[in-house]
């Protein structure tokens, strides 16, 4: 006789509680950062005592890392909408960047989890820094792949560097980041009035290549 694959109610409830802790903790970490998220805040949000939280997570750091994964997954799904149906690769690239720059409704409260976590992880939290880097690397890879698809279809010139386009896309998508502030100083383009100009510049870079590799 085959053994039943039914998950026991105890295991199912434990997994559900764990997911709920992550859901409740994500806005706290996203708003306040790792150091600013007090255990009392997490206990208040989840309705659990400290021991109840640590029954499901080895440490506050593990909870923060999984809360980031949760927040980033929501942000990614929301910001990929209205991109895949676009036939032209340049339009798809611009929409992808526009979504990441402009879409905030529906995100975990606190803003962009990648930008927030990257800034927060500067204080030496290596696990969160790895998480943020992996998320950014994945997004940049998507941009590079879009450029390469455009090159294969003849929509983007073959001599355009996908890495340079991805660097410019990062500057447009996250205009508050340190990388972008450097770009602003080098180009004289002011934020936020030049958001449209930046998108036009990205389209130009995608089609023609960067004017100066020292800027982009």
C-alpha positions as CSV (number, residue, x, y, z in Angstrom):
1,X,0.0,0.0,0.0
2,X,1.3,3.5,-0.9
3,X,2.0,5.9,1.9
4,X,-0.2,9.0,2.1
5,X,1.6,12.2,0.9
6,X,-0.8,14.3,2.9
7,X,1.1,17.0,5.0
8,X,0.3,16.8,8.7
9,X,-1.8,19.7,10.1
10,X,1.1,20.5,12.4
11,X,3.6,20.9,9.6
12,X,1.1,22.8,7.4
13,X,0.3,25.2,10.2
14,X,4.0,25.7,10.9
15,X,4.7,26.6,7.3
16,X,1.8,29.0,7.2
17,X,2.9,30.7,10.4
18,X,6.4,31.1,9.0
19,X,5.1,32.7,5.8
20,X,2.9,35.1,7.9
21,X,5.9,36.1,10.0
22,X,7.8,36.9,6.8
23,X,4.9,38.9,5.4
24,X,4.5,40.9,8.5
25,X,8.2,41.5,9.0
26,X,9.0,42.6,5.4
27,X,7.6,46.1,5.7
28,X,9.5,46.7,8.9
29,X,12.8,45.7,7.5
30,X,12.1,47.6,4.2
31,X,11.2,50.8,6.1
32,X,13.6,50.7,9.0
33,X,16.5,48.6,7.8
34,X,18.1,45.7,9.6
35,X,19.5,47.6,12.5
36,X,16.4,49.8,12.9
37,X,14.0,46.8,13.0
38,X,13.7,46.2,16.7
39,X,12.6,42.8,18.0
40,X,9.7,44.6,19.8
41,X,8.5,45.9,16.4
42,X,8.6,42.4,14.9
43,X,6.8,40.9,18.0
44,X,4.1,43.6,17.7
45,X,3.6,43.0,14.0
46,X,3.4,39.3,14.2
47,X,1.7,39.0,17.6
48,X,4.4,36.5,18.7
49,X,6.9,36.5,21.5
50,X,10.6,36.4,20.7
51,X,10.7,32.7,21.2
52,X,7.8,32.2,18.9
53,X,9.6,34.0,16.1
54,X,12.9,32.1,16.7
55,X,11.1,28.9,16.6
56,X,10.8,29.4,12.9
57,X,14.0,31.3,12.2
58,X,17.6,30.7,13.4
59,X,18.3,34.4,13.7
60,X,17.0,37.9,13.0
61,X,19.4,38.0,10.0
62,X,17.8,34.9,8.5
63,X,14.3,36.5,8.9
64,X,15.6,39.8,7.3
65,X,17.0,37.8,4.4
66,X,13.8,35.9,3.7
67,X,11.8,39.1,4.2
68,X,13.9,40.7,1.4
69,X,13.3,37.7,-0.9
70,X,9.6,38.1,-0.3
71,X,9.6,41.8,-1.0
72,X,11.9,41.5,-4.0
73,X,9.7,38.8,-5.5
74,X,6.6,41.1,-5.3
75,X,8.6,44.0,-6.8
76,X,9.9,41.9,-9.7
77,X,6.5,40.4,-10.6
78,X,4.8,43.8,-10.4
79,X,7.5,45.5,-12.5
80,X,7.7,42.9,-15.2
81,X,4.1,43.4,-16.1
82,X,3.5,44.9,-19.6
83,X,6.9,44.0,-20.8
84,X,6.9,40.5,-22.3
85,X,4.0,41.3,-24.8
86,X,6.0,44.1,-26.4
87,X,7.4,42.8,-29.7
88,X,10.2,45.4,-30.2
89,X,13.2,44.8,-27.9
90,X,13.9,48.5,-27.5
91,X,10.3,49.1,-26.4
92,X,10.6,46.1,-24.1
93,X,13.8,47.4,-22.6
94,X,12.5,50.9,-22.0
95,X,9.3,49.6,-20.4
96,X,11.3,47.3,-18.1
97,X,13.3,50.2,-16.9
98,X,10.3,52.6,-16.7
99,X,8.4,50.0,-14.6
100,X,11.3,49.7,-12.1
101,X,11.7,53.4,-11.9
102,X,8.0,54.4,-11.6
103,X,5.9,51.6,-10.2
104,X,5.5,51.8,-6.5
105,X,1.9,50.9,-5.8
106,X,1.7,47.3,-4.7
107,X,5.2,47.1,-3.4
108,X,5.9,46.1,0.2
109,X,5.6,49.4,2.1
110,X,8.9,51.3,2.3
111,X,9.9,51.6,-1.4
112,X,12.2,49.6,-3.5
113,X,13.5,46.7,-1.5
114,X,16.7,46.3,-3.6
115,X,17.7,50.0,-3.2
116,X,16.8,50.0,0.5
117,X,18.7,46.7,1.2
118,X,21.7,47.7,-0.8
119,X,22.1,50.9,1.2
120,X,21.3,49.1,4.5
121,X,23.8,46.3,3.8
122,X,26.6,48.9,3.4
123,X,27.1,48.6,7.2
124,X,28.6,45.1,6.8
125,X,25.6,42.8,6.8
126,X,27.2,40.3,4.3
127,X,24.1,38.1,4.0
128,X,21.9,40.9,3.0
129,X,24.6,42.4,0.7
130,X,24.8,39.0,-1.1
131,X,21.0,39.0,-1.4
132,X,20.9,42.5,-2.9
133,X,23.8,41.8,-5.2
134,X,22.2,38.6,-6.5
135,X,18.9,40.5,-7.1
136,X,20.7,43.3,-9.0
137,X,22.8,40.8,-11.0
138,X,19.6,39.0,-12.0
139,X,17.9,42.3,-13.1
140,X,21.0,43.4,-15.1
141,X,21.2,40.0,-16.8
142,X,17.6,40.5,-17.9
143,X,18.5,43.9,-19.4
144,X,21.5,42.4,-21.2
145,X,19.4,39.5,-22.5
146,X,16.9,41.9,-23.9
147,X,19.7,43.8,-25.7
148,X,21.1,40.5,-27.1
149,X,17.6,39.5,-28.3
150,X,17.4,42.8,-30.1
151,X,20.7,42.3,-31.7
152,X,19.7,38.8,-32.9
153,X,16.5,40.3,-34.4
154,X,18.3,43.2,-36.0
155,X,16.5,45.8,-33.9
156,X,19.7,46.8,-32.0
157,X,23.1,47.3,-33.6
158,X,25.5,44.4,-33.2
159,X,28.3,46.6,-31.9
160,X,26.3,48.0,-29.0
161,X,27.7,46.7,-25.7
162,X,24.9,45.0,-23.6
163,X,27.0,45.6,-20.4
164,X,27.1,49.3,-21.1
165,X,23.3,49.4,-21.8
166,X,22.7,47.6,-18.5
167,X,24.8,50.1,-16.6
168,X,22.8,53.0,-18.1
169,X,19.6,51.2,-17.3
170,X,20.6,50.8,-13.7
171,X,21.2,54.6,-13.6
172,X,17.7,55.3,-14.9
173,X,15.9,52.7,-12.8
174,X,17.4,53.7,-9.5
175,X,18.0,57.5,-9.7
176,X,18.6,57.8,-5.9
177,X,21.5,55.4,-5.8
178,X,25.1,56.4,-5.3
179,X,26.0,55.2,-8.8
180,X,23.4,57.5,-10.3
181,X,24.5,60.5,-8.3
182,X,27.9,60.0,-9.8
183,X,26.4,59.9,-13.3
184,X,24.4,63.1,-12.5
185,X,27.6,64.8,-11.5
186,X,29.5,63.7,-14.6
187,X,26.7,64.5,-17.1
188,X,25.1,67.5,-15.5
189,X,21.7,65.8,-15.9
190,X,19.6,66.8,-12.9
191,X,17.2,64.5,-11.0
192,X,14.2,64.3,-11.1
193,X,13.4,66.7,-14.0
194,X,15.6,64.7,-16.4
195,X,13.9,61.3,-16.0
196,X,12.4,61.5,-19.5
197,X,15.7,62.6,-20.9
198,X,17.4,59.6,-19.2
199,X,15.0,57.2,-20.8
200,X,15.6,58.8,-24.2
201,X,19.4,58.5,-23.5
202,X,18.9,54.9,-22.7
203,X,17.1,54.3,-26.0
204,X,19.9,56.1,-27.8
205,X,22.5,54.0,-26.0
206,X,20.6,50.8,-26.9
207,X,20.4,51.7,-30.5
208,X,23.8,53.5,-31.0
209,X,26.0,52.6,-28.1
210,X,27.3,54.8,-25.3
211,X,28.8,58.2,-26.2
212,X,31.4,57.9,-23.5
213,X,32.2,54.7,-21.5
214,X,33.6,57.0,-18.7
215,X,30.0,58.3,-18.1
216,X,28.0,55.1,-18.7
